[in-house]
Amino acid sequence: MQIPEGKKIYFSSDNHLGAPTQEESFPREKKFVKWLDEVKEDAAAIFLLGDLFDFWFEYKTVVPKGFVRTLGKLAEIRDSGIPIYFFVGNHDLWMNDYFEKELNIPTYHDLKEFTFNNKTFLIGHGDGKGPNDKGYKRMKKIFTNPFSKWLYRWLHPDIGMRLAQHLSVKNKLISGVEDKKFLGENKEWLAAYARRKLENKHYDYFIFGHRHLPMEIKVGKNSTYFNLGDWINYYTFGVFDGENFEIKNY
């Protein structure tokens, strides 16, 4: 993609809408929708890098209740012709094709490469990558198993959502306290993952979420890892103007 003059590409991650309750996350949702309404004015594209919802599960005919303001705003922006790309995170990894069919928003379950104005990007949520995140890596094998999803689908949605909220908010194997602590540039596992990827291919930017901390770490002579932070404590987002990438606070 060549970014038109005066346009920008925006990146956001880790809203965790619905946590710890729908009522408590509602002010955060309104703030996020206001941000979407503002960036659409000069957005060439918008990337949502996962954990938009604290939990999401698509039954064959049912999706979770709520989030109508967010979904409506995304539909409005997409219908206006602005591309939106969604990467599932570890809290909404059970997303299937609802966004694609209902909102015309492509959904990715792993990292994907993009090139903007001749700058190469590796983009994704970042969960399960690098040498750490071991508790989640174990859980992901269970959660993504087709038999596990088939079993879960047999739960009544009221039971399934209640169980999911308990796991998502309280289970530290999924929502680890390590997300809140900066480990140091040499110990941040997504930075280590980026350095290892550079051994085989050059990327100008690695853009991830998942860690909940806004970060900018040089991982190579001309390569930088950015973490987008979150919309719980930091309200940060990424923006690429065609030449430079930076993290901003809303």
Secondary structure by P-SEA (a helix, b strand, c coil): cccccccbbbbbccccccccccccaaaaaaaaaaaaaaacccccbbbbccccccbbbbccccccccaaaaaaaaaaaaaacbbbbbbbccccccccccccccccbbbbcbbbbbbcccccccccccccccccaaaaaaaaaaaacaaaaaaaaaccaaaaaaaaaaaaccccccccccccccccccccaaaaaaaaaaccccccbbbbccccccccccccccbbbbbbccccccccbbbbcccccccccc
